[in-house]
Every structure is written in structure tokens, then in C-alpha cells.
Amino acid sequence: MKRKYLTSDEVLKLLKYIVDSNIKRNSNHRDYCMVSMAFIHGLRVSELINLRVNDYDSISKKIYIHRLKGGLSTTHPLLEHESKFLDLWLMERSSVKGSDSPWLFLSRHGGRLSRQRFYQLLKNYGERAKLPITIHPHMLRHACGFNLAELGNDTRLIQDYLGHKSIRHTVLYTAAN
């Protein structure tokens, strides 16, 4: 059976590759932010690309997450490195095409990034980082759930964190642990 999640080590390897490749290309911080936030907050790809600039509170370092599939929307605190990269992206974003757009993550054309484009970016980064499996965005959400379970978090806490409406969607993380 194909594995449906990334390990924490694989996520770190992926993020390290993104940072290193962006330094070499003198490129943006957008991709790092998207991958790290998808993993840390267990975001579905649509939740990620639908984030708006005003969902981020730079003073309290929190982000409002609009959960889909009837999940519970909530505010999550950002980790220090996460808010640092997000602030760097926002500075860079202010000078790119479409900077007046409400979307947090913009495409090269200045519009909202598409689900397909994020899928392509992630797949390409995974290949270039030499991860042992072909990756897709939902693997980051599963990685978040398994990581929370490995850290000893209660099933109900994981359910709330991921915005699951039903606990039966959450037990796969704690059962495997």
C-alpha cells in the first residue's frame, strides 16, 4: 500500500531544499511559507490557497484558518520561524504583480495560486529534494496529524486542530501511533 503521508524528517528535508534553492535563485519566500504552513497547520490545499492577507495578524502572529468540509474554522498561532518567513514573503509580495489582491499567496500573474500549481510545485520540490515517494499536498495534512499523534497529543485535540467535524477522521493518526 502506498504511504499517504510524509514523515517529519521528509518534511524538514523538503523545507531545507526549498530554502537552499530559493537562496541560490534569489527567489521568493512564498513556496517555503506555503509548504511549512500546510504541514504545521494541517491545511487542505484549498484552505491554503484561499488564505487572505487579512487572515494574518502580524502583531499577535496568528492566522485565521477557514476550514472546509464543514470543519471548525479557528485561529492558530504561528511559530517564530513561520512568522519570520511570512513577513519576508509579505515584504516581497508588496512589490509583485497583483499585490493589491486579497490572496495571501499569489501566482506569477498576480492572481490566486491554483490548486494544480501548488500540486506541481510540491511534486517538483519533492523530486528535486530526492524524497523516496511522489508527494502531493494532502500528504502534508496527514503528516501534521501523524506528527501531532507522535508528540502524544490527545485525539480530540488533533480533531480540533485539524478542524475535523467527526472524530472518526482523526483516529487513524492516533491508532497508528
SERO-4910 file (N, C-alpha, C, O; in steps of 0.05 Angstrom, whole numbers):
BEGIN
 pado doro    nc1    nc2    nc3   cac1   cac2   cac3    cc1    cc2    cc3    oc1    oc2    oc3
  Met    A     17    -24      0      0      0      0     18     25      0     38     26     14
  Lys    A     10     45    -16     26     69    -18     22     86      8      0     88     18
  Arg    A     44     97     17     43    114     41     29    140     33     33    151     12
  Lys    A     11    150     51     -5    174     45      4    198     61    -10    218     63
  Tyr    A     28    197     73     38    220     89     68    222     87     81    203     78
  Leu    A     78    244     95    107    248     96    115    246    126    100    253    144
  Thr    A    139    236    130    150    236    158    159    264    164    163    280    146
  Ser    A    163    269    190    174    295    198    201    301    185    206    323    177
  Asp    A    218    280    184    244    283    171    242    290    142    257    306    132
  Glu    A    223    278    128    219    284    100    209    313     96    217    326     77
  Val    A    191    322    113    182    350    112    205    369    116    208    389    102
  Leu    A    222    363    136    245    380    141    265    380    118    276    401    110
  Lys    A    269    357    105    286    355     82    275    372     59    289    386     45
  Leu    A    249    370     55    235    385     34    238    415     39    245    430     21
  Leu    A    233    424     64    235    453     70    264    463     67    269    485     58
  Lys    A    283    446     75    311    454     72    318    457     43    332    476     35
  Tyr    A    308    439     26    313    442     -2    301    468    -13    314    482    -29
  Ile    A    277    474     -5    264    498    -15    280    523     -6    283    541    -23
  Val    A    289    524     18    305    547     28    331    549     12    338    570      2
  Asp    A    345    526      9    370    527     -5    367    534    -35    383    550    -45
  Ser    A    346    524    -48    342    530    -76    333    559    -80    340    572   -100
  Asn    A    318    570    -61    310    598    -63    333    617    -58    334    639    -70
  Ile    A    352    610    -41    376    626    -37    392    627    -62    401    648    -71
  Lys    A    396    604    -75    411    602   -100    398    619   -122    412    631   -138
  Arg    A    371    618   -123    357    632   -145    350    661   -137    338    675   -153
  Asn    A    356    668   -112    348    695   -102    318    698   -106    308    719   -116
  Ser    A    303    677    -99    274    676   -105    258    683    -81    269    690    -60
  Asn    A    232    680    -84    214    688    -62    212    668    -39    222    645    -41
  His    A    199    677    -19    194    660      5    167    647      5    160    633     24
  Arg    A    152    652    -16    124    642    -18    123    612    -15    107    602      1
  Asp    A    139    597    -30    138    568    -30    144    556     -3    130    538      6
  Tyr    A    164    567     10    171    557     37    147    562     56    139    544     71
  Cys    A    135    585     55    112    592     72     89    572     67     77    562     85
  Met    A     83    568     42     61    550     35     65    522     45     47    510     57
  Val    A     88    511     40     94    483     49     94    481     79     83    463     91
  Ser    A    108    500     92    110    498    121     83    502    134     77    488    154
  Met    A     67    521    124     41    526    136     22    502    131      6    495    148
  Ala    A     23    490    107      6    467    102     12    445    121     -6    431    131
  Phe    A     38    441    127     46    420    146     40    428    175     27    412    189
  Ile    A     48    451    184     45    459    212     15    461    220      8    454    242
  His    A     -1    470    202    -30    475    208    -48    454    196    -73    456    199
  Gly    A    -37    434    183    -53    413    171    -74    423    151    -97    415    152
  Leu    A    -65    441    134    -83    454    115    -89    436     91    -70    424     80
  Arg    A   -113    436     83   -120    425     57   -110    445     36   -108    469     42
  Val    A   -105    436     12    -94    454     -9   -114    478    -14   -104    500    -17
  Ser    A   -140    473    -14   -159    495    -18   -159    514      5   -162    538      1
  Glu    A   -155    505     30   -153    522     53   -128    540     51   -128    564     58
  Leu    A   -106    528     41    -81    543     38    -84    565     16    -77    588     22
  Ile    A    -93    558     -7    -94    578    -29   -116    598    -25   -115    619    -38
  Asn    A   -135    593     -7   -156    612     -1   -149    631     22   -166    647     30
  Leu    A   -125    628     34   -118    646     55   -116    674     43   -106    678     21
  Arg    A   -124    694     59   -123    722     50   -103    737     68    -97    728     90
  Val    A    -93    758     57    -74    774     72    -85    782     99    -71    782    120
  Asn    A   -111    789    100   -123    798    126   -129    776    145   -139    781    167
  Asp    A   -124    750    137   -126    728    156   -102    727    175   -102    714    195
  Tyr    A    -81    741    167    -56    741    183    -55    766    200    -58    788    190
  Asp    A    -51    762    226    -48    784    245    -18    785    252     -8    769    268
  Ser    A     -4    805    240     25    806    244     32    815    272     55    811    281
  Ile    A     14    827    287     20    836    314     19    812    334     38    808    349
  Ser    A     -3    797    332     -5    774    350      8    749    339     10    728    353
  Lys    A     17    750    314     29    727    300     10    703    299     18    681    307
  Lys    A    -14    708    290    -34    687    288    -47    688    260    -46    709    246
  Ile    A    -57    665    252    -71    664    226    -98    651    230   -102    632    245
  Tyr    A   -118    663    216   -145    652    217   -148    632    195   -142    639    171
  Ile    A   -156    608    201   -159    587    182   -189    581    177   -203    574    195
  His    A   -197    584    152   -224    579    144   -225    549    136   -217    542    114
  Arg    A   -235    532    154   -236    503    148   -258    497    128   -279    510    128
  Leu    A   -253    477    112   -273    468     92   -286    442    102   -280    432    124
  Lys    A   -304    431     86   -318    406     91   -332    407    118   -334    387    132
  Gly    A   -343    430    125   -358    432    150   -341    432    175   -352    430    197
  Gly    A   -315    435    172   -297    435    194   -299    461    210   -311    481    200
  Leu    A   -287    462    233   -289    485    250   -266    504    244   -243    498    247
  Ser    A   -273    528    235   -253    548    229   -242    558    256   -256    558    276
  Thr    A   -216    566    255   -203    573    280   -179    591    275   -171    595    252
  Thr    A   -168    602    296   -143    617    295   -121    601    307   -123    590    329
  His    A    -99    599    292    -75    585    301    -52    605    305    -48    623    289
  Pro    A    -37    601    327    -12    617    330      9    607    310     10    583    303
  Leu    A     26    625    301     48    618    283     73    614    299     78    627    319
  Leu    A     90    595    290    116    591    302    134    614    295    128    628    275
  Glu    A    155    619    310    172    642    305    184    642    277    183    662    263
  His    A    195    619    268    207    618    241    185    621    219    190    631    198
  Glu    A    161    611    225    139    613    206    131    642    202    127    651    179
  Ser    A    128    657    224    121    686    221    143    702    208    138    721    194
  Lys    A    168    694    213    191    707    201    190    704    170    193    724    156
  Phe    A    186    680    161    185    675    132    160    688    120    161    698     97
  Leu    A    138    688    135    113    701    125    117    731    122    108    743    103
  Asp    A    130    743    142    136    772    140    154    778    116    151    798    102
  Leu    A    174    760    112    192    764     88    176    762     62    180    778     44
  Trp    A    158    742     61    142    739     37    124    764     33    121    773     11
  Leu    A    112    774     54     94    797     52    109    822     42     99    838     27
  Met    A    134    825     51    151    848     41    156    844     12    153    863     -4
  Glu    A    163    820      4    168    814    -24    142    816    -41    143    827    -63
  Arg    A    120    807    -29     94    807    -43     85    835    -50     72    839    -70
  Ser    A     93    854    -33     84    882    -37     95    894    -64     85    914    -73
  Ser    A    116    881    -75    127    891   -100    122    873   -124    134    877   -145
  Val    A    105    853   -121     99    836   -144     72    843   -156     55    856   -144
  Lys    A     68    833   -180     43    838   -195     20    826   -178     22    804   -168
  Gly    A     -1    842   -176    -24    833   -161    -23    838   -131    -39    827   -116
  Ser    A     -4    855   -122     -1    859    -94    -25    871    -80    -28    870    -56
  Asp    A    -43    882    -96    -68    893    -85    -90    872    -82   -112    877    -72
  Ser    A    -84    848    -91   -102    825    -89   -105    817    -59    -87    820    -44
  Pro    A   -129    806    -52   -132    798    -24   -119    772    -17   -115    765      7
  Trp    A   -111    756    -37   -100    729    -33    -72    731    -21    -55    747    -30
  Leu    A    -66    714     -1    -40    715     12    -19    704     -7      3    716     -9
  Phe    A    -24    683    -21     -5    671    -39    -13    676    -68    -34    667    -77
  Leu    A      4    690    -82     -2    698   -110     14    682   -130     35    671   -125
  Ser    A      1    679   -154     15    667   -176     33    687   -189     34    711   -182
  Arg    A     49    678   -209     66    697   -224     50    718   -238     60    740   -244
  His    A     25    712   -244      8    731   -258     -7    750   -239    -22    767   -249
  Gly    A     -4    747   -214    -16    765   -194    -43    756   -184    -55    770   -168
  Gly    A    -52    733   -192    -78    722   -182    -73    702   -160    -51    697   -151
  Arg    A    -95    691   -151    -93    670   -131    -80    645   -143    -86    638   -165
  Leu    A    -62    633   -128    -49    609   -137    -69    587   -140    -87    584   -123
  Ser    A    -67    570   -161    -86    549   -165    -78    524   -149    -55    520   -142
  Arg    A    -98    506   -145    -92    480   -132    -72    464   -148    -54    452   -138
  Gln    A    -76    465   -175    -59    450   -193    -30    460   -191    -11    444   -191
  Arg    A    -27    486   -190      0    497   -190     15    490   -164     38    483   -164
  Phe    A      0    490   -141     13    482   -116     21    453   -117     42    445   -108
  Tyr    A      3    436   -129      9    408   -132     35    404   -148     53    389   -140
  Gln    A     37    419   -171     61    417   -188     86    426   -172    107    413   -173
  Leu    A     84    449   -159    107    459   -143    117    438   -123    140    432   -121
  Leu    A     98    428   -108    105    409    -87    117    383    -98    137    373    -88
  Lys    A    105    373   -120    115    349   -133    144    353   -143    162    337   -138
  Asn    A    149    376   -156    175    383   -166    196    386   -143    218    376   -145
  Tyr    A    188    400   -122    206    402    -99    212    375    -87    235    370    -79
  Gly    A    192    358    -85    197    331    -74    216    315    -90    234    301    -79
  Glu    A    214    317   -117    232    302   -134    261    313   -132    280    298   -129
  Arg    A    263    340   -132    289    352   -130    302    349   -103    327    348   -101
  Ala    A    286    346    -82    297    341    -55    303    312    -51    313    303    -30
  Lys    A    297    296    -72    303    267    -72    288    252    -50    299    234    -37
  Leu    A    262    259    -47    246    245    -28    239    217    -40    238    215    -64
  Pro    A    236    197    -23    233    169    -34    206    163    -46    202    141    -57
  Ile    A    187    182    -44    160    177    -55    151    202    -71    161    224    -66
  Thr    A    132    198    -89    120    221   -103    100    234    -84     83    220    -72
  Ile    A    102    260    -80     86    273    -60     64    290    -72     66    300    -95
  His    A     43    294    -56     21    312    -64     13    328    -39     20    320    -16
  Pro    A     -2    349    -42     -8    368    -20    -22    355      4    -15    362     27
  His    A    -40    336      0    -54    325     23    -36    309     42    -42    304     65
  Met    A    -12    301     31      7    286     48     17    304     71     25    294     92
  Leu    A     18    330     66     26    349     87      6    350    110     13    352    133
  Arg    A    -20    349    103    -41    349    123    -39    323    140    -41    324    164
  His    A    -36    301    126    -33    275    141     -7    276    158     -7    265    180
  Ala    A     14    287    147     39    289    163     35    305    188     45    298    209
  Cys    A     19    326    187     12    342    210     -2    324    231      5    324    255
  Gly    A    -23    310    222    -38    292    241    -20    271    254    -22    267    278
  Phe    A     -4    258    238     14    237    250     35    250    268     41    238    289
  Asn    A     45    273    261     64    287    278     52    294    305     64    290    326
  Leu    A     28    305    304     14    312    329     10    287    347     13    288    371
  Ala    A      3    265    334     -1    240    349     25    230    361     26    221    384
  Glu    A     47    231    345     73    222    355     82    239    379     97    229    396
  Leu    A     74    264    379     81    282    402     64    277    426     67    290    447
  Gly    A     45    257    424     29    249    447      3    265    451     -9    264    472
  Asn    A     -5    280    430    -30    295    433    -54    277    433    -55    257    419
  Asp    A    -74    285    448   -100    272    450   -115    273    424   -113    292    409
  Thr    A   -130    252    418   -146    250    393   -164    274    390   -167    285    368
  Arg    A   -178    282    411   -196    305    410   -181    331    403   -191    348    388
  Leu    A   -157    335    414   -141    359    408   -134    359    378   -136    379    365
  Ile    A   -126    336    368   -119    333    340   -143    339    322   -141    352    302
  Gln    A   -166    328    331   -191    333    316   -197    363    314   -203    374    293
  Asp    A   -195    377    337   -199    406    337   -179    421    320   -186    439    305
  Tyr    A   -154    413    323   -132    427    309   -135    424    278   -131    444    264
  Leu    A   -143    400    269   -146    396    240   -174    405    230   -179    405    206
  Gly    A   -192    411    249   -218    421    241   -236    398    231   -255    403    216
  His    A   -231    373    240   -248    351    233   -275    354    246   -277    359    270
  Lys    A   -296    350    231   -323    350    242   -328    325    258   -340    325    280
  Ser    A   -319    302    248   -323    276    261   -296    265    270   -276    267    257
  Ile    A   -296    254    294   -272    242    305   -262    218    290   -239    210    291
  Arg    A   -280    205    275   -272    181    260   -251    187    239   -237    169    230
  His    A   -249    212    230   -229    220    211   -202    225    225   -181    226    212
  Thr    A   -202    227    251   -178    233    266   -165    209    278   -141    208    281
  Val    A   -181    188    284   -170    165    298   -148    150    282   -132    136    294
  Leu    A   -147    153    256   -126    140    241    -98    149    250    -79    133    248
  Tyr    A    -96    174    258    -70    184    267    -62    172    294    -39    163    297
  Thr    A    -80    171    313    -73    160    339    -73    130    339    -58    118    355
  Ala    A    -89    117    322    -89     87    321    -62     77    311    -52     57    321
  Ala    A    -51     91    291    -25     83    280     -2     88    300     19     74    299
  Asn    A     -7    106    319     14    112    339     12     92    362     27     94    381
***
